[in-house]
């Protein structure tokens, strides 16, 4: 009935179109509205598409939906209908009334359908506001610095871009092989639905796929099963080729984008825009981690900020994965041996040049030059070996390295030593436990991203690291699993499904956020990053794992891995950084409160500030040496020099000369012995005394407490500086030669000019002899024991040996009384006489004991005689001026002591001049060098400046610095977001 009426309406429309009744001008059908054409022609494809929707189980969207509608010819209506011209006005009125309602209903229904479709598409579109942080800030500022109109004119035309699009004609030819399934009236619908079904076929290979078909104009649908495997394989290969074609286009565009970003980053160097570049987010974050690495571990806060921890079994390919992410071969090479001996923190950031530099060095290594790469690898290896302590194989000290380059993903990675199962020869016995403890220390951080590296070329059952990772992250909420050496795995593994089980997380007990398969080269250490990339892409293009859909496209290549790791890293940073900043804020408050309670009147000086304060104090004390008066220097030098040489003068010069019989022999003996002494010993002794005097004065100024200003926290540092300076300081060797000449000339002079000098020499001789006499009396008392007074007062007695020596002493004193001019040595017959006298009284004495006792007895007798002679010579200056002519008084010993005294004074004066003019300044220079060396040696400062106060100030400074940098980082993070 409906078709009959519609056919009639069609006839009426044609008659209206051809008639001129009531119509001023001709209105062709193609100028009518789409709805009008649909009403007049019910078999128009547009109406058919609205009235007969396809019933498919899953709605798919494709880029083919935007293709223009094809021009489809209207079907000719062959149904006959005989019009009656007698009632055409009435019939026309009734038809027009129906058209009104149809138009109104169609408009309302079409508007509702369009609104619903628009809402569905709007809900399906992702919220791109959350991903604005992906685009750097300077991209939004490009329109301010770059003329976009010139750039648009420089871009290729639409015709050139159309050549880059995929060949849809070839894809259409593949579709024509299945066109028998579809009705000729639904060509447009068949293309759209066919593209959707193709995706379903490729997503679930081997399953039954259905195509919606229409068997007539009544709208009933039927489904036909497609199970031709060859057609599916052909379509899969075509889609892979198309995907690879797009991939190559994307890589080319990314390369051009990288060059453009490089030019933008270099705009300051080229004068495009003169402004100071801000420090990048990743550099700010890396600085915080560097400070945390030096922070005191007792507070247990240094491991709560996110970083990517790279763990894996030894030789699993950890370092190679890291190099692919960094796009440079930066780590030392090794075959089967342990190369990573300490944690290496690598900060990746974007920059105009591909360079690397260490945290504590200003040298930049150009990663595009092979010689710089070799130097960088050598430097890393040297730092690793230096960080390992003696007797150990691995170190816990972290090496901080920053790598910048165009296109690098921003993140912080820590490469840890490979986990081992057996300790081999040459390793420390605790190597295995140390590696486990280092890995656990980094992985137990709840905000660390664990990058678990597994070697795909070995049996999965040999894996050690997977059990360790599963213990640290049982739920797998922060773990990314990476299967390396997939090319070897595909060749060696008998069942490819085993690789699929690993990537799907079904083989290992551990869980992970994502699973990736990568190829990091052919095992050749000389391969470049570009050749490895080409080999990896070529492998996955031809891999059966990807063709058979065992691996998905987003799970392969290190590029996809790098993007995924960077996304997880920054997500973890945004989620945890503010919480960590609050924790450091609370820690800072606690430390400040502790300082105020314990040290209310002291400034918060950290170790470096305390060292600078101590350095200034030490330099001031060294300068104080120049303020010592010349008189003080000469008195100290003269006193110490005489103490050093007095024994030699008395025992080897004066006593032997005094045994002579006349003055001529006395003077000759004295001159000879003084000459020998001056040539061989005296200058050296004088320099030693001067150096010791300088040390004592320097030590006195360094250790002298200065009242309330003295801070005992510097005592260890001052002592270390003093010892190191003394060790380094060497006296000028030329000083001895000049000093020898001066001393020889001083001792040659015998002329005493006045009575004052004569009296001074007598006084000097008396003091010397009295000091020697006192020492001799002490020795004799020790030999013979206490006298009767001490025995009665202190109730002490003599030993048997002391009694023997006392009897021997009494016998020898009788001998001296009998002969006051006795020689210094006993004759053998005299020794025999003394021995026999003692034996007669029942005392057996050894001859050696008699001689030893005689030496001390005669020495005392001689010194007493010399002192008496000094008193006689007080009036002998007149005879001296007459050269002792016609005089029985000879005072040659007074002249000798005057010569010694004058030599001491001249030597002290010479040494004083050398000290004040040369040696003190050289000592000050050595002190500065020692302080500079200590300032560069952080371990030395930590060792010398210790204590609760220093540690508290150091922690307070670190916490403040960390908090400030974290707040600056959070602010920059919010601005970028």
Buried (B, 14 or more C-beta within 10 A) or exposed (E): EEEEEBBBBBBBBEBBBEEEEEEEEEEEEEEBEEBBBBBBBBBBBBBBBBEBEBEBEEEBEBEBEEEEEEEEEEBEBEEEBEEEEEEEEEBEEEBEEEBEEBBEEBEEEEEEEEEEEEEEEEEEEEEEEEEEBEEBEBEEEEEEEBEEEEEEEEEEEEEEEEEEEBEEEEBEEBBEEBBEBBBEBBEBBBBBBBBBBBBBBBEEEEEEBBBBBBEEBEEEBEBEEBEEEEBBEEBBEBBBBBEEBEBEEEEEEEEEEBEBBBBBBEBBEEEEEEEEEEEBBBBBBBBBBBBBBEBBEEBEBBBBBBBBBBBBBBBBBBBBBBBBBBBBBBBBEBEEEBBBBBBBBBBBBBBBBBBBBBBEEEEBBBBEEEEBBEBBBEBBBEBBEEBBEEEBBBBBBBBBBBBBBBBBBBBBBBBBBBBBEEBEEEBBEBBBEBBBEBBEBBBEBBBBBBBBBBBBBBEBEEBBBBEBBBEBBEEBEBBBBBBBBBBBBBEEBEEBEBBBBBBBBEBBEBBBBBBBBBBBBEEEEEBEBEEBBEBBBEBBBEBEBBBEBBBBEEBBBBBBBBEBBBBBBBEBBBEBBBEBBEBBEEBBEEBBEBBEEEBEEEEBBBBBBBBEBBBEBBBEBBEBBEEBEEEEBBEBBBBBBBEBBBEBBBEEBBBBBBBBEEBEEBBEBBBEBBEEBBEEEBBEBBBBBBBBBBBEBBBEBBEEEEEEEEBEBBBBBBBBBBEBBBEBBEBEEEBBEEBBEBBBEBBEEBEBEEEEBBEBBBBBBBEBBEEBBEEBEEBBEEBBBBEEEEEEEEEEEBEEEBBBBBBBBEBBEEBBEEEEEBEBEBEEEBBEBBBEBBEEEEBEBEEEBBBBBBBBBBBBBBBEEBBEBBEEBBEBBEBBEEEBEEEEEBBBBBBBBBBBBBBBBBBBBBBBEBBBEEBBBBBBBBBBEBBEEBBEEEEBBEEBBBEEBBBBBBBBBBBBBBBBBBBBBBEBBEEBE
